[in-house]
Amino acid sequence: MTNQTEPQGIFFAAELPLSWKALNPLQSVQTMQWQHEAVTLLRALAMIETPVIEADRDISSSGKSMERLEAKLDLVLNLIMQLARQQTELPPPHPVILRANTVEWMGAAAPEPAQLILVSLHLCPILPQALLLPATVSSVEHLETATRVRADFTHLNQELEEWMERTLFRYHRRSIQQSHSWQPGES
């Protein structure tokens, strides 16, 4: 994103499919459903993105049977995800900076300041499921080529806040590792 200062703290910056829609006052049942779905998605991402370490594998015959079963299950899940992605139209990608309690993005259309919105954010390209989080627009800045929007998440319960922090820490750590492994002059 074109920002005068670099983001501080733990954050995830990437081009991500993002959309938003205006919300009416929230119903507690709907809020609880979004919270549950968000935690479930963040847990699933953690499981999918965690590599299996060779030393963790059991080399006994029962371990090999379990490994074959897991490989078959992984194949089935990948096929299901491919089918779901084919049926799902993702919103266009936007430059996004995601923090545990806020999201900032650049786009053409923008909500009104102080407006209650539902942010739909696709964190992982292999999963078509969006992270749905209610938010209040805290700032809208009209620039020459786009509009910068910042929204503060609302109605995050403690469990969802913890999973947001874990996910962002994992992504932040991965981006730091990738930046250290890249050497100038490499392509």
Buried (B, 14 or more C-beta within 10 A) or exposed (E): EEEEEEBEEBBBBEEBBBBBEEBEEBEEEBBEEBBEBBBEBBBEBEEEBEEEEEEEEEEEEEEEEEBEEEEEEEEEEEEEBEEEBEEEEBBEBBBBBBBBBBBBBBBEEBBEEEBBBBBBBBBBEEBBBBBBBBBBBEEBEEEEEBBBBBBBBBBBEEBBBBBBBBBBEBBBEEBEEEEEEEEEEEE
